Amino acid sequence: MNFWAIQTLNGISFGMLLFLLAAGLSLIYGLMKILNLTHGSYYMLGGYVGLAVMRASGSFVLALLAGSAAVAVLGVVMERFFLRRFHLQELPQTMLTFGFLFIFADLALWVWGGNPQTMAKPPLLAGVTALGSLNYPTYRLFIIAAGVVVALMLWWFQDRTRVGAMLRAGVDDEEIARALGINVSLLFSLVFAMGAFLAALGGVLAGPIMGVYPGADFEVLLLGFVVVIIGGLGSLKGALVGGLLVGLLDNFGKVFFPEFALFTIFLPMALILAVRPTGLFGRE
Amino acid sequence: MTMLTIDDVHTYYGDSYILQGVSLELKPGTVVALLGRNGVGKTTLVRSIMGLTPAARGRILFKGADITRMPTWRIARAGIGLVPQGRRVFRSLTVGEHLQVTARGTGGWTLDRIVNLFPNLGSRMRSPGGKLSGGEQQMLAAARALVGNPDLLLMDEPTEGLAPLMVRDLGQAIASLKAAGTSILLVEQQLAFALRHADLVYIMSKGRIVHRCTPAELSADTETKSRYLGV
């Protein structure tokens, strides 16, 4: 019994990290039709910056904020000065993000070295929490709570604010949104900032349990794409449901069939694609 | 001063040379109809005015200011409202949200006045754009342009695909807009509808303006009608 509860919670907490990653991936594609291959790098760089800030200041909160904010700035710079020049030109944009993926990977290797590093858990969250008869790591519960809070905030922003409605208008019909006076270019930067921020937040949050290491960028990018393919590109609900599904599949896959771990993710993905080519919550 | 001056505009769409020197004037408070067969460049002209397909040569002046190469959203905010061909309402936005995201400026187009003009929309405030009927979508496309309080409204084939009853409602809306002093560039396929509402008619053929007259003159001119409009 405890085994199932623990593994389920493990899957959900990993799923929340994937949701943070996939939310931005999905939003960016939905609005700008850019497949952002640099998204995994945001996650990794968030982890490294968070780690550096944590070591320098000892403050986990500061590490979370600084890591996410620094990477958000990076995302905006990428969008403003590079991707914007190739609006709606899929191939050049994808190649650009592919190039940034390698540049950031090498820069990280150069600055932080090749050894995996682990962030210290903040003391307040280092222990275990009793859930009935179950003792479960508090930090993982914190990740789940953080994911829920972010999901609620994103939902509120998208569905209940004027800027959120403008964003949806841009996703529905970018040209007409412009023609009605909406500054869609500003929304592009906003979405890139948000997407990079959330991915980096996931990277910092993952620091204490999964560590920060070269190659994390590729790893989570792959999983992030599986999440948005299952959930449907452009849908936040899809990113959440897809994230949780992939988190659980990945976790139970590794527990039961460690030698076929990726198989347990890609087989369900193929099945879902066969039944719903646009993903669970995708359009058209 | 004119509301809109289009001065020898040339526009390409990819490699195709679509607008081959279009000139047109629209005076404040008037309704100008732009007629012509399919594919002569009417919609491209609308897109050039909005900066969606910018003109390669020539100038477009709006209230005396050059908007030829302005970004689209700035052109809209300068005071041009677009009712696009095919309506293109935002399918995930409710009617209320449509009217919220484009609301701007103070020209008297309040929500109450909009609902007065398009009563059908009032009862559908919470419905997503994608769930509306064709007629309701057309009313919404007009309403969301109006809440931006434009001085000039571009309407690209607003009657396309509408049932006769809806066309009549739309005609009433245009008449009250005109009475309120809004300038309108009306691109139309339905000759009778255009003639009923326009003060002046321009006819396009193969990327050029080929004829300019009053509605009464065009009604009487069977040759022009059959030559350029196929009626």
Chai-1 contact restraints between the chains, C-beta under 6 A:
chainA,res_idxA,chainB,res_idxB,connection_type,confidence,min_distance_angstrom,max_distance_angstrom,comment,restraint_id
A,R162,B,Q100,contact,1.0,0.0,6.0,A-B,restraint_1
A,A165,B,L93,contact,1.0,0.0,6.0,A-B,restraint_2
A,A165,B,E97,contact,1.0,0.0,6.0,A-B,restraint_3
A,A165,B,V101,contact,1.0,0.0,6.0,A-B,restraint_4
A,M166,B,V101,contact,1.0,0.0,6.0,A-B,restraint_5
A,R168,B,S92,contact,1.0,0.0,6.0,A-B,restraint_6
A,R168,B,L93,contact,1.0,0.0,6.0,A-B,restraint_7
A,A169,B,F90,contact,1.0,0.0,6.0,A-B,restraint_8
A,A169,B,L93,contact,1.0,0.0,6.0,A-B,restraint_9
A,A169,B,V101,contact,1.0,0.0,6.0,A-B,restraint_10
A,D172,B,F90,contact,1.0,0.0,6.0,A-B,restraint_11
A,D172,B,R91,contact,1.0,0.0,6.0,A-B,restraint_12
A,D172,B,S92,contact,1.0,0.0,6.0,A-B,restraint_13
A,D173,B,R88,contact,1.0,0.0,6.0,A-B,restraint_14
A,E175,B,L52,contact,1.0,0.0,6.0,A-B,restraint_15
A,I176,B,P84,contact,1.0,0.0,6.0,A-B,restraint_16
A,I176,B,R88,contact,1.0,0.0,6.0,A-B,restraint_17
A,R178,B,T72,contact,1.0,0.0,6.0,A-B,restraint_18
A,R178,B,W73,contact,1.0,0.0,6.0,A-B,restraint_19
A,A179,B,M50,contact,1.0,0.0,6.0,A-B,restraint_20
A,A179,B,T72,contact,1.0,0.0,6.0,A-B,restraint_21
A,A179,B,A76,contact,1.0,0.0,6.0,A-B,restraint_22
A,A179,B,L82,contact,1.0,0.0,6.0,A-B,restraint_23
A,L180,B,A76,contact,1.0,0.0,6.0,A-B,restraint_24
A,L180,B,T102,contact,1.0,0.0,6.0,A-B,restraint_25
A,G181,B,W73,contact,1.0,0.0,6.0,A-B,restraint_26
A,G181,B,A76,contact,1.0,0.0,6.0,A-B,restraint_27
A,G181,B,R77,contact,1.0,0.0,6.0,A-B,restraint_28
A,G181,B,R104,contact,1.0,0.0,6.0,A-B,restraint_29
A,G181,B,G148,contact,1.0,0.0,6.0,A-B,restraint_30
A,N183,B,W73,contact,1.0,0.0,6.0,A-B,restraint_31
